[in-house]
Each structure stands twice: as C-alpha cells, then as structure tokens.
Amino acid sequence: MTPLRKRMIEEMELRNFAPKTIELYVDNVRKVRQAFSAKARSCSGRNRCGQYLVHLVEERKLAWGTYNQALAALRYLYRWGTQAGRCRPGQSRPPARATPAGGPQPG
C-alpha cells in the first residue's frame, strides 16, 4: 500500500466514512492511476483527472452516478489526501457517530 493511499484511508476513517465509501473512493483513485500510468507523466494531475472523467462519460458511457462517485473520490484525494499535515489548528472535524450500546432508550 502506498503512503498516499494509506493516508487517504486513515483520513476517511477519522471522518467516519462508511467502509463501502472508503472502498469505492480508493478503487476510483486506483482506476485513474491505472488509466494514465502508461501515458506520459508530463500532464498535470488535474488534466489527467479531467481526461479520465470525460472518458467515463463519453467513451465508456457510464451512468452519471458513477461519474459523480469518481469525481467525489478525486476531490477528496486532492482536498484531504495530499495535504502534508493532518489536523491543523482551526480545522474542524465532524463529530463521531453515536452508537447506542443497547439501542434507543424507552422514554
């Protein structure tokens, strides 16, 4: 596992992403990397991502939901996964989900 992928997964776990969402995001980022690993690395990351999203819609003719999943995964990667530091002062984290031990209490 690459350090970037590990960091991305850790950040998603800290933000209480569902396991299936983590799996889908990591898979989408892997597909982008595979799609462009054989091509020249002279293109910027943003350019490659845009080309990949166009490829999904125009060439593979996938549903818009699939496009939105890939877009969300790439946005997450570039927003949180590539940051050098983890938690910065003033950066808010979502509250942890409450998991009741015995279920709802009768009231």
C-alpha positions in Angstrom: 0.0 0.0 0.0 1.4 3.4 -1.0 1.8 6.1 1.7 -0.7 8.3 -0.1 -3.4 5.6 -0.2 -2.7 4.7 3.4 -3.1 8.4 4.4 -6.3 8.8 2.4 -7.8 5.7 4.1 -6.8 7.0 7.5 -8.3 10.4 6.8 -11.6 8.9 5.7 -11.7 6.6 8.8 -11.1 9.7 11.0 -14.1 11.4 9.3 -16.3 8.3 9.9 -16.7 7.4 6.2 -18.6 4.1 5.7 -16.4 1.2 4.8 -18.1 0.8 1.4 -17.4 4.5 0.6 -13.8 4.1 1.5 -13.6 1.0 -0.8 -15.2 2.9 -3.7 -13.0 6.0 -3.3 -9.8 4.0 -3.2 -10.9 1.9 -6.2 -11.7 5.1 -8.2 -8.4 6.6 -7.4 -6.7 3.3 -8.4 -8.6 3.3 -11.7 -7.4 6.8 -12.5 -3.8 5.9 -11.8 -4.1 2.7 -13.9 -5.7 4.6 -16.8 -2.8 7.0 -17.1 0.1 5.0 -15.8 1.1 4.0 -19.3 0.8 7.5 -20.7 3.2 10.3 -20.5 3.6 11.8 -17.0 4.0 15.3 -18.4 0.3 16.0 -18.0 -0.7 17.6 -14.7 -2.8 15.7 -12.2 -5.7 18.0 -12.8 -5.6 17.4 -16.5 -5.4 13.7 -16.2 -8.3 13.6 -13.8 -10.4 15.7 -16.2 -9.5 13.4 -19.1 -10.5 10.4 -17.0 -13.9 11.9 -16.1 -14.6 12.7 -19.8 -13.5 9.1 -20.7 -16.1 7.7 -18.2 -19.0 9.7 -19.8 -18.1 9.8 -23.5 -16.2 6.6 -24.2 -17.4 4.1 -21.5 -20.9 5.7 -21.5 -21.3 5.1 -17.7 -24.1 6.4 -15.6 -23.9 9.9 -14.1 -23.9 8.3 -10.6 -20.6 6.5 -11.5 -19.2 9.8 -12.8 -20.2 11.5 -9.5 -18.5 8.8 -7.5 -15.3 9.2 -9.3 -15.5 13.0 -9.1 -16.1 12.8 -5.3 -13.2 10.4 -4.8 -10.8 12.7 -6.7 -12.0 15.8 -4.9 -11.4 14.1 -1.6 -8.0 12.9 -2.6 -6.9 16.4 -3.7 -8.5 18.1 -0.7 -7.5 15.9 2.2 -5.3 13.1 1.0 -2.5 15.2 -0.5 -2.2 17.6 2.4 1.1 17.4 4.2 -0.2 17.9 7.7 -3.1 16.1 9.3 -5.1 18.2 11.7 -4.4 21.9 11.6 -5.5 24.5 14.2 -9.0 25.7 13.5 -9.7 22.7 11.2 -13.0 21.2 12.2 -13.6 17.5 12.2 -17.1 16.0 12.1 -18.3 14.6 15.4 -18.0 10.9 15.9 -21.2 9.0 15.3 -23.0 8.0 18.4 -23.6 4.2 18.6 -26.0 3.4 21.4 -25.0 0.3 23.3 -28.5 -1.1 24.0 -30.4 0.7 21.3 -32.9 3.5 21.9 -34.0 4.1 25.4 -37.8 4.0 26.1 -38.9 7.4 27.2 
